[in-house]
Each structure stands twice: as structure tokens, then as C-alpha cells.
């Protein structure tokens, strides 16, 4: 087998939402470099002797900077034949997989991207919230819930959110007041339906529903990881929630 780094998505949490291709490379891996959002059960699929390197990050408590993670992946590529960089969700949806791939490219290391089911659509689905639905909205967008604190100006075009499309804010619970205040400030109705989905697709999933006006006060005590879904489609949850019934 040709030496290669696989930047693979582990899916949103439910192990059965992991793709067949990601599962295959996990079973073949000589080393797995994984983050906090990866379901621990996935690691049990690895072969005997596989090395595990945890490089997880938490809000306001990064274990190591991204530059160091890039170097760890590169050093693993010098040592092993099959290297799996396993990320929760999809490596290219706020997973910084692009940065890691560029670093490997600069170092002359072969890599392959294995997409994962992103939490931006799967977690709302498990909460009974379709991100698009005829009669409600024909589009949705995915937005980071926390930007790089070192950046002076926001890259989020808040003014553009005054539409009927669904907005999914990932990694957002710690900035929920900022997000809701900004949306109301630019013209979104304070009565716009919202949902917070915590630990989606897992047995610990919790969903709280409210509006832009009151969702912040309802967010107290919600464990991470959590996302915020904003839009009229949240109204469909009452009829479409299914995961709690399983």
C-alpha cells in the first residue's frame, strides 16, 4: 500500500453514520490522529498495534495549536504507511482539514480526503428539523459559531442573514447571546423560531426550542457540543421528531 495520509470524516456522533470508506481506513490504519468529537467506539475498530494520538480541542482550552497538529500529522507520515487523521463530522466543514492538507502538500506528502456526514444537516435531521422544506425555505447556510479571536473584524456578513433561509451555527453555544443579538439587530424578527441541539445523533441528544428573543435564557446548562438552528423549519420539529421515539 502506498504511504498516504487520509483526512477522514467520522460523522456527527452516531457510529452508524460513519461512511464505509472512513471505516475501512480506520481498520487499516497504523496510526489514528483524532479529535474530541470522534465517537470513542470508532477507535475500537482499529487493528491491534495501531497508535492513537489525541489532538482534541475544547472551547477556550486548546490542547495544542493547529500548527502543532499539522506537524504531528507530518511526522506520523514519515513514520507510518497508513495515517488516518480522523475528524468529527466532515474534515472540510470547519474541520480545518484544508489547512492540514495544504501543509502536507507543502511537505510533499500524499493525502486523500474522505468526506464525512456533516453535523450541519444530520444533527437537525435527528432533531426532526429539515434544513430545507418546501413552503418554508429553499436554502440554508452553515456558519461558524465562533471566529478566530485574533481577527479584528468579523468575516460573517450578518446583514445578509435577513432572509427566509435556515441558518445553522456550529460550535455556537458559548456565543449564543452575541448571535441572537446580532440577528435581531440586522432585522431578523425576535419571534423567529430557534433550536439548540446538544450532542446530536447520540444517546445524550438534547433539544431546546424557542425564539431569537428567548433562546439564550433557555440555553443555560446545555452541554457541548451544541449547535443553533434558526428559521421557520424549526416549527416542523413537533411533527417530525423521531429520534426520541426510537
Buried (B, 14 or more C-beta within 10 A) or exposed (E): EEBBBBBBBBBBBBBEBBBEBBBBBBEBBBBBBBBEBBBEEBBEBBEEEBBEBEBBBEEEEEEEEBEEBBBBBBEBBEEBEBBBBBBBBBBBBBBBBEEBBEBBEEBEBEBEBBBBBBBBBBBBBBBBBBBBBEEBBEEBBBBBBBEEEEEEEEEBEBEEBEEEBBBBBBBBBBBBEBBBEBBBEEEBEEEBBBBBBBBBBBEEBBBBBBBBBEBBEBBEEBEBBBBBBBBBBBBBBEEBBEBEEE
